[in-house]
């Protein structure tokens, strides 16, 4: 393990790197080592790039850490939802909500995912130019609304997408140490933040009130309403959980799929192998949940896309005690930052790391790398509760669309990463639709 021998005062460099913090962090780690202490506006920050130490922080010693500043700030929107809550509250809420993501419920949702996607893609026309990431965001919003909340939200998809984009655009400002003051001032970013937050609140409140009592459907909304009726959950807590799952349940999947098609468009040999599997397994019909275990290469494509472009590109934790990180100790209150973007591109674990190669995840492929050299959904007790939902949705959406459509990049359109809360494409991904022959 290599460790920076003294704190690096690179605050200015990081502030100047607002355009692409992921690449800046990668450069610092590559230059200074696996544990790098930074001083940023008085905050002690440790960049952690050792998979074994990351496993200790996220799994073994998880109880010694709370969420980092970014998710503390996210409480202003999400309240005390699963993504932001801590301790016993988080454990209790996770136990209450987990049944909504059990395997049988997910399998029942699969047909709705496929039917919605097929109807969506049926509107497309050969030769049309799509802004793919925005299109996929609207689709995944509609899928989450239908499968988890039993609601038709397609008409509000643009509002949700726009409000979330506004929040993302100002998120780096509201995470600064003095940002609490901005929240009460009539300045542009604060007004934008408050307006977007109010819009999302209104949308989720309408969603919760669309079903006066539980019992209509066996879905997440029923579970939340039942918990409120029994006194196991307060109404504000149900709002927080509904908003958290509604936003997180569509954003990361839309990003993962957009980056997947961006990569497929540049690697026709991988796209051809994917389409061959879809033709063989599906024979021209729509996929079902029963097909998912047989769509082996489809899953490999998604896994490799999430290696190169992880929807969650970094995880932060705040130490509650002095914590040893190899040869250095992070004082209580320090922030530990662990980046999937950096680990997933480390040549020690991923030979020729920038190459798009789904065979890395083939059954039986050598996997002598550390567990946390690949962790797109986090790890430990805070592992994403919706991981199974995300895998199922992404696999079925990719299979449904790719067996009928090819997507080609618009020549000259810039594609650049935008690392905010999630890893978005800065200018979107503009693609031309091409119907597959036959």
Secondary structure, 3 states (H helix, E strand, C coil): CCECCCCECCHHHHHHHHHCHHHHHHHHHHHHCCEEEEEECCEEEEEECCHHHHHHHHHHCHHHEEECHHHHHHHHHHCCCCCCCCHHHHHHHHHHHHHHHCHHHHHHHHHHHHHHHHHHHHCCCCCCEEEHHHHHHHHHHHHHHHHHHCCCCHHHHHHHHHHHHHHHHHHHHHCCCCHHHHCCCCCHHHHHHHHHHHHHHHHHHHHHHCCCCCCCCCCHHHHHHHHHHHCCCCHHHHHHHHHHHHHHHHHHHHHHHHHHHHHHHHCHHHHHHHHHHHHHHHCCCCCCHHHHHHCHHHHHHHHHHHHHCCCCCCEEEEECCCEEECCEEECCCCEEEECHHHHCCCCCCCCCCCCCCHHHHCCCCCCCCCHHHCCCCCCHHHCCCCHHHHHHHHHHHHHHHHCCEEEEECCCCCCCEEECCCEEECCCCEEEEEECCC
